[in-house]
Amino acid sequence: MSAGPDVLDPEGQLLTGIGSLRTDGEWIWRGDLSHYVSRHHVALPDQFVTHIRDSHYSPPKVPESRLVAIATEDLGMSLD
């Protein structure tokens, strides 16, 4: 886990999780997103909020094959 500055307040506290990504298999977001929502009132896309509500605020178990597809296809990472 990495620590780094708040990109909206570089003089503020260091944040943890800046290099971490989260996913529910459909959406991908940074591990520090909750900080930006609560501290800076960053608005989330309506489609994302609807998706979370429709999932009853419970993240699904994402199969490893989907995680690999996200990493390689969506994010362009090499897992070699």
PyMOL commands that set and color helices and strands:
alter all, ss='L'
color gray80, all
select helices_A, chain A and resi 33-40+46-54+64-74
alter helices_A, ss='H'
color red, helices_A
select strands_A, chain A and resi 3-6+9-16+21-23+28-30
alter strands_A, ss='S'
color yellow, strands_A
deselect
rebuild
show_as cartoon
